[in-house]
Amino acid sequence: VVMFVGGFYPWHDVELLIDSFVEVVTRVPDAKLVLVGDGDAKHAVQQRIAEKGLEHAVVMTGSIEHSRVPRILAIADVAVAPNVAFFPGHGGSPLKLFEYMAAGKALVATRTGQVRQVIRDGDNGILVAPGDVAGFAEAIVALLTRPSERERLGHNARRQAVAQHSWEQYVERLERVYANALERESCP
């Protein structure tokens, strides 16, 4: 199971994912793509799935409550985060990456914006150039067919999420910022 959790918006390159999945099901016939979310491009995504003949391999859940995301991620073997190289007005926040990582999922993402600061290619995920349909497909196939690599990347991703991106880590950093500000305030 390959899973995308997010909005169907232009900056999420769901088209790249669908186009890549044509190759994935050719090489891994029982592969399934689960698209969790909704958004302005939902109709276009449904049309692309039909055009590519992927109705048998793709499940669209629609929106789900955020509290259910960890439960649905539990069924995923690979989590994906395709993004376009540049989209005006959208910085490409990697929130979904942190959710994938916290769930211990091996992930494939496009090498864009903040994603490059979070994912270390080959260590806690696989990075692919934006727009590279063949590369995205190859990365997904590699993870679907190599369980030990999938497990290693997922383990490393989870370890990084807990050590660097947990709420506890953010609270500690925020407390240090406040303490430093208060310290400077009290110094003459």
Secondary structure, DSSP 8 states (H G I E B T S, - for coil): -EEEES---TTB-HHHHHHHHHHHHHHSTT--EEEE---TTHHHHHHHHHHTT-TTTEEEEE---GGGHHHHHTT-SEEEE-B-S--TT-----HHHHHHHHTT-EEEEES-TTHHHH--BTTTBEEE-TT-HHHHHHHHHHHHH-HHHHHHHHHHHHHHHHHHSSHHHHHHHHHHHHHHHHHHHH--
